[in-house]
Amino acid sequence: MHLALHPVPASSDGYAHPALASDPYDPIAAAHDLAARGRQWIRASGLLALPVPREYGGLGASWKTIGEVVRIVARADGALAHRLGLHHLQIAGIRLTGNARQQRRLLFETIEHDVFWGETLNPLDQRLVARPTAGGYVLDGAKACAASSVGSDRLTVCAWDPLAHGTLVAVLPTQRDGVAVHADWNAFGLRHAASGTVTFTGVQLTEDDVLQPAARAATPRAALRAQVAQMIVANVYVGLAEGALEAARGEAQPWFQMLVRPAQVLAEGAAAALDDAFARGHHLTGRERRQVALAAAEAKVVAHKTAIGIGRHALGGTLPEPAAYP
């Protein structure tokens, strides 16, 4: 597959970037600037429309194709591929948990307004509370490690509902009153992944914003969101391994490719399993969903190990002989 990303001016997204002129060697400021430019490259490429079904104006791509695209981008830039994949994950969440009216509204808006999605779904951070009110909820609290939240247009949010004693999942515009995104992410290797901390102060949430109420048990179909996430991450890892292998090709032993190929096959298999599961619709059973989960988990584990091994060699280290890989 041929993929061309055409850059456009970084300032067009309206995000206030740190001033690079005062310290052109500041790696954090440079990462934020690169993240903004990467966001515009993705917009210009048209790839935001990949997972949106054709009936809503999107490209209706299969998960196999989406996985391949994420892998191609990851060969050059893992953080950019991660952000692209996270956008696709939010679209999957809408398709899997939203009702017909919500899907129509949100997916049409995604295409019409070129929406870039982020999330605040970190399950380990339970500070965000959704207090029930007449006609909806009020959000107060914060979420750390909010993936691709910086510069996003919409967010998928999870918050604790104290009345239902459970977690709800909702969507809202990033610019809604009371929402503040803090670009405080500083992870090695993923500084321009555009994650950060998001705080919510008296944020109004309507009932139509809620995709998954806390009191409603997730169906096997809704639970597929976790497998989409694993499949995307697996393809990021495979792309990183492919990029590292290409960089080391002149000195790499022939069996290095043998280490990458199993990860490629498993990632493609996980994507194919997701395509089959999505095609099953609401007829998907718990047993079928567990089979998809196994395929996605296996692909992620093998891809992660492969990326670490090949990457270590590309940076000047050594790879163990194939027999050392269980």
C-alpha positions as CSV (number, residue, x, y, z in Angstrom):
1,M,0.0,0.0,0.0
2,H,1.3,3.5,-0.9
3,L,0.8,6.1,1.7
4,A,1.6,9.8,1.3
5,L,1.2,12.4,4.0
6,H,1.2,16.0,2.8
7,P,2.1,18.6,5.5
8,V,0.1,21.8,6.0
9,P,0.9,24.7,8.3
10,A,1.0,23.7,11.9
11,S,-0.7,26.9,13.1
12,S,-4.0,26.0,11.3
13,D,-5.1,23.7,14.2
14,G,-5.4,26.6,16.6
15,Y,-3.3,25.0,19.3
16,A,-1.0,27.3,21.2
17,H,2.4,25.7,20.8
18,P,5.3,26.4,23.2
19,A,7.6,29.1,21.8
20,L,10.4,27.4,20.0
21,A,12.3,30.6,19.2
22,S,13.3,31.2,22.8
23,D,14.9,27.8,23.1
24,P,15.2,25.9,19.8
25,Y,16.8,23.0,21.5
26,D,14.1,22.4,24.0
27,P,13.0,18.7,23.3
28,I,9.6,19.1,25.0
29,A,8.7,22.2,23.0
30,A,9.9,20.6,19.9
31,A,7.8,17.5,20.6
32,H,4.7,19.6,21.0
33,D,5.4,21.4,17.7
34,L,6.0,18.1,15.9
35,A,2.8,16.7,17.4
36,A,0.8,19.7,16.0
37,R,2.3,19.2,12.5
38,G,1.7,15.5,12.7
39,R,-1.9,16.1,13.4
40,Q,-2.2,18.3,10.3
41,W,-0.4,15.7,8.2
42,I,-3.0,13.1,9.2
43,R,-5.9,15.5,8.5
44,A,-4.5,16.3,5.1
45,S,-4.0,12.6,4.2
46,G,-7.7,11.8,4.6
47,L,-6.9,8.8,6.9
48,L,-9.3,10.1,9.6
49,A,-12.2,8.8,7.5
50,L,-10.9,5.2,7.2
51,P,-13.0,3.5,9.8
52,V,-16.2,5.5,9.2
53,P,-18.8,3.4,7.3
54,R,-19.6,4.5,3.8
55,E,-23.2,5.3,4.7
56,Y,-21.9,8.0,7.0
57,G,-19.6,9.5,4.3
58,G,-16.5,7.6,5.4
59,L,-14.2,5.2,3.5
60,G,-15.5,2.1,5.2
61,A,-12.1,0.4,5.4
62,S,-11.7,-3.1,6.9
63,W,-9.7,-3.5,10.1
64,K,-7.1,-5.4,8.0
65,T,-6.6,-2.3,5.9
66,I,-6.6,0.0,8.9
67,G,-4.0,-2.2,10.6
68,E,-1.8,-2.1,7.5
69,V,-2.0,1.7,7.4
70,V,-1.1,2.0,11.1
71,R,1.8,-0.3,10.4
72,I,3.1,1.8,7.5
73,V,3.0,5.0,9.5
74,A,4.7,3.3,12.5
75,R,7.7,2.3,10.3
76,A,8.6,6.0,10.2
77,D,7.0,7.4,13.4
78,G,5.5,5.2,16.2
79,A,3.9,8.2,18.1
80,L,2.1,9.4,14.9
81,A,0.9,5.9,14.2
82,H,-0.3,5.6,17.8
83,R,-2.3,8.8,17.5
84,L,-3.9,7.7,14.2
85,G,-4.8,4.3,15.7
86,L,-6.3,6.0,18.7
87,H,-8.6,8.0,16.5
88,H,-9.7,4.9,14.8
89,L,-10.3,3.3,18.2
90,Q,-12.7,6.0,19.2
91,I,-14.7,5.5,16.0
92,A,-14.8,1.8,16.8
93,G,-16.2,2.7,20.2
94,I,-19.0,4.7,18.7
95,R,-19.9,2.0,16.3
96,L,-19.9,-0.7,19.0
97,T,-21.7,1.1,21.8
98,G,-23.6,4.0,20.3
99,N,-27.3,3.7,19.4
100,A,-28.4,4.4,15.8
101,R,-29.1,8.1,16.5
102,Q,-25.7,8.6,18.2
103,Q,-23.8,6.8,15.4
104,R,-25.5,8.8,12.7
105,R,-24.8,12.1,14.5
106,L,-21.2,11.5,15.6
107,L,-20.0,9.7,12.5
108,F,-21.5,12.3,10.1
109,E,-19.9,15.0,12.2
110,T,-16.6,13.3,12.1
111,I,-16.6,13.4,8.3
112,E,-18.2,16.8,7.8
113,H,-15.9,18.6,10.3
114,D,-12.8,16.5,9.8
115,V,-12.9,15.6,13.5
116,F,-9.8,14.3,15.2
117,W,-10.7,12.1,18.2
118,G,-8.9,11.6,21.5
119,E,-9.8,9.9,24.8
120,T,-9.7,10.2,28.6
121,L,-10.4,6.5,29.3
122,N,-7.4,5.7,31.6
123,P,-9.0,3.1,33.9
124,L,-6.3,3.5,36.6
125,D,-7.2,7.1,37.2
126,Q,-10.6,7.2,38.9
127,R,-10.7,10.8,39.9
128,L,-13.3,11.8,37.3
129,V,-16.9,11.7,38.7
130,A,-20.2,12.0,36.8
131,R,-22.8,13.4,39.1
132,P,-26.4,12.6,37.9
133,T,-28.6,15.7,37.3
134,A,-31.9,16.3,35.5
135,G,-31.3,15.3,31.9
136,G,-27.7,14.3,32.2
137,Y,-24.6,14.6,34.3
138,V,-22.0,17.0,35.6
139,L,-18.4,16.0,35.3
140,D,-15.8,17.0,37.9
141,G,-12.3,15.7,38.3
142,A,-9.3,14.8,36.2
143,K,-7.9,12.1,34.0
144,A,-4.1,11.6,33.5
145,C,-2.5,9.8,30.5
146,A,-5.4,11.0,28.3
147,A,-4.3,9.6,24.9
148,S,-4.2,12.0,21.9
149,S,-6.2,14.6,23.9
150,V,-3.9,17.6,23.1
151,G,-5.3,19.2,20.0
152,S,-8.2,16.9,19.7
153,D,-11.7,18.0,18.6
154,R,-13.7,15.4,20.5
155,L,-13.0,13.1,23.4
156,T,-14.3,9.8,24.6
157,V,-14.7,10.0,28.4
158,C,-15.2,7.5,31.1
159,A,-16.3,8.6,34.6
160,W,-17.5,7.1,37.8
161,D,-21.3,7.3,38.3
162,P,-21.8,7.2,42.1
163,L,-25.5,6.6,41.8
164,A,-25.1,3.5,39.6
165,H,-21.9,2.5,41.3
166,G,-20.2,2.0,37.9
167,T,-18.4,3.6,35.1
168,L,-20.1,5.3,32.2
169,V,-18.6,6.1,28.8
170,A,-19.5,9.3,26.9
171,V,-18.4,11.6,24.2
172,L,-18.1,15.4,24.2
173,P,-16.3,18.3,22.3
174,T,-12.9,19.0,23.7
175,Q,-13.8,22.7,23.7
176,R,-16.9,22.3,25.9
177,D,-17.0,24.8,28.8
178,G,-15.1,23.4,31.8
179,V,-12.8,21.1,29.9
180,A,-9.0,21.9,30.1
181,V,-6.3,19.9,28.3
182,H,-2.8,20.1,29.8
183,A,0.1,19.1,27.5
184,D,2.1,17.5,30.3
185,W,3.0,14.2,28.7
186,N,6.7,13.5,28.7
187,A,7.2,9.8,28.0
188,F,10.4,8.7,26.4
189,G,9.9,7.9,22.7
190,L,6.3,9.1,22.6
191,R,6.6,12.8,23.5
192,H,4.6,13.9,20.5
193,A,1.8,11.3,21.0
194,A,-0.3,14.3,22.2
195,S,-1.3,12.7,25.5
196,G,-1.8,14.7,28.7
197,T,-3.9,15.4,31.7
198,V,-7.5,16.6,31.2
199,T,-9.4,18.4,33.9
200,F,-13.2,18.8,34.1
201,T,-14.9,21.5,36.1
202,G,-18.7,21.5,36.1
203,V,-18.8,20.1,32.6
204,Q,-22.3,19.4,31.4
205,L,-23.0,16.0,29.9
206,T,-26.4,15.3,28.3
207,E,-28.0,11.8,28.1
208,D,-27.4,11.8,24.4
209,D,-23.6,12.2,25.0
210,V,-23.6,8.9,26.9
211,L,-22.7,5.8,24.8
212,Q,-22.5,3.3,27.6
213,P,-24.5,4.0,30.8
214,A,-22.9,2.7,34.0
215,A,-26.0,0.6,34.7
216,R,-26.0,-1.2,31.4
217,A,-23.9,-4.3,31.1
218,A,-21.6,-4.4,28.1
219,T,-22.6,-6.9,25.3
220,P,-20.0,-9.1,23.6
221,R,-20.1,-6.7,20.7
222,A,-19.4,-3.7,22.9
223,A,-16.5,-5.5,24.6
224,L,-14.8,-5.7,21.2
225,R,-13.4,-2.2,21.8
226,A,-10.6,-3.7,23.9
227,Q,-9.6,-6.0,21.0
228,V,-9.6,-3.1,18.5
229,A,-7.1,-1.4,20.9
230,Q,-4.9,-4.4,21.1
231,M,-4.9,-5.0,17.4
232,I,-3.9,-1.3,16.8
233,V,-1.1,-1.5,19.3
234,A,0.1,-4.7,17.8
235,N,0.4,-3.0,14.4
236,V,2.3,-0.1,15.9
237,Y,4.8,-2.6,17.3
238,V,5.0,-4.5,14.0
239,G,5.6,-1.2,12.1
240,L,8.3,-0.2,14.6
241,A,10.0,-3.6,14.1
242,E,9.7,-3.3,10.3
243,G,11.2,0.2,10.4
244,A,14.1,-0.9,12.7
245,L,14.8,-3.9,10.5
246,E,14.9,-1.7,7.4
247,A,17.4,0.6,9.2
248,A,19.6,-2.3,10.1
249,R,19.2,-4.3,6.9
250,G,22.8,-3.9,5.7
251,E,24.2,-5.7,8.7
252,A,21.3,-7.8,9.8
253,Q,21.5,-11.6,9.7
254,P,19.0,-13.2,7.3
255,W,17.0,-14.7,10.2
256,F,16.0,-11.3,11.5
257,Q,13.2,-11.3,8.9
258,M,12.1,-14.6,10.3
259,L,11.5,-12.9,13.7
260,V,9.3,-10.2,12.1
261,R,7.2,-12.4,9.9
262,P,5.3,-14.2,12.7
263,A,4.4,-10.9,14.2
264,Q,3.1,-9.7,10.8
265,V,1.0,-12.8,10.4
266,L,-0.5,-12.7,13.8
267,A,-1.4,-8.9,13.5
268,E,-3.1,-9.6,10.2
269,G,-4.9,-12.5,11.7
270,A,-6.2,-10.4,14.6
271,A,-7.5,-7.8,12.2
272,A,-9.2,-10.4,10.1
273,A,-10.8,-11.8,13.3
274,L,-12.1,-8.3,14.1
275,D,-13.6,-7.9,10.6
276,D,-15.5,-11.2,11.1
277,A,-16.7,-10.2,14.5
278,F,-17.9,-6.8,13.3
279,A,-19.7,-8.5,10.5
280,R,-21.6,-10.7,13.0
281,G,-23.1,-7.5,14.5
282,H,-25.4,-8.1,17.5
283,H,-25.3,-11.8,16.9
284,L,-21.7,-12.0,18.2
285,T,-21.5,-14.5,21.1
286,G,-19.3,-14.3,24.2
287,R,-17.4,-17.3,23.0
288,E,-16.7,-15.7,19.6
289,R,-15.6,-12.5,21.3
290,R,-13.2,-14.5,23.5
291,Q,-11.6,-16.0,20.4
292,V,-11.0,-12.6,19.0
293,A,-9.5,-11.5,22.3
294,L,-7.1,-14.4,22.2
295,A,-6.0,-13.6,18.6
296,A,-5.5,-9.9,19.5
297,A,-3.6,-10.6,22.7
298,E,-1.3,-13.1,21.0
299,A,-0.5,-10.6,18.2
300,K,0.3,-7.8,20.7
301,V,2.6,-9.9,22.9
302,V,4.6,-11.3,19.9
303,A,4.7,-7.9,18.2
304,H,6.0,-6.2,21.3
305,K,8.7,-8.7,21.8
306,T,9.7,-8.5,18.2
307,A,9.8,-4.7,18.2
308,I,12.0,-4.6,21.3
309,G,14.4,-7.3,19.9
310,I,14.8,-5.8,16.4
311,G,14.9,-2.2,17.8
312,R,17.7,-3.2,20.3
313,H,19.8,-4.5,17.4
314,A,19.1,-1.4,15.3
315,L,20.4,0.8,18.1
316,G,23.7,-1.1,18.2
317,G,22.9,-4.0,20.5
318,T,22.6,-7.7,19.6
319,L,19.7,-10.1,19.2
320,P,19.7,-13.5,20.8
321,E,19.7,-16.5,18.5
322,P,16.2,-17.6,17.4
323,A,16.3,-20.5,19.9
324,A,16.3,-18.0,22.7
325,Y,12.8,-16.9,21.7
326,P,10.2,-19.1,23.3
